[in-house]
Amino acid sequence: MADKTLSLDAKKTALVLIDLQYAIVGRDVQPHAAKDVVERSRRMAEALRSKGGTVVYVHVNLQDFMQPQADEPTQLPKDIPAMASEIVPEAGKQDGDLVIAKRHWGAFAQTNLEAELRARGVETIVLAGIATNIGVESTFRQGTGLGFAFVVVEDACATFSAEMQDFAFKNIFPRAGLVRSTDEVIAAIV
């Protein structure tokens, strides 16, 4: 079994929070309620920010959502209000935090996230948000390919079924990153 000790140098760490926006946190998710994911994300943001770390809120721009050719394309309702793409206030976004708008699942694709993180000297990404096997996993896969180290926070992620969450946390995340809890992450920030 791998060593579970974790130390996160705040100056080289970014907390990247995926899709904590009105349209997403209003959905029924499992195994953790969206309100709990938002609250745990806010706690981690406060802890990392207080030690000089980078906090990033990523949201999908639903008014400009990219629709690639697909057998089962994402079905978005017509006339989505702009507010649906806004970060919920409970997530704790502060002045000075980065806000990244994406047009599809992953936070690195066609955004300036990589450049912003590199400019700040970030080496490790703590990752959380909704939905685990969509936005979170896509960001994880893209980011590991770019050379970032990852800590994925199980109790600060949720998706549309417990089975989807379980698969990602047993079969995807531990193979290219670390899996920890909110409390473990907060305790590890130095």
Protein Blocks (a to p, Z undefined) as FASTA:
>chain_A
ZZfbdcddfklcccddehiafklmmpccdfbdfklmmmmmmmmmmmmmmnopacdddddd
fklcccdddfbdcdddehiafklmpccfklopaehiacdddfbfblkgopaklmmmmmno
pabdcdedddfklmmmmmmmmmmmnopacdddfklgccfbfklmmmmmmmmmmmnpccdd
fklmmmmpZZ
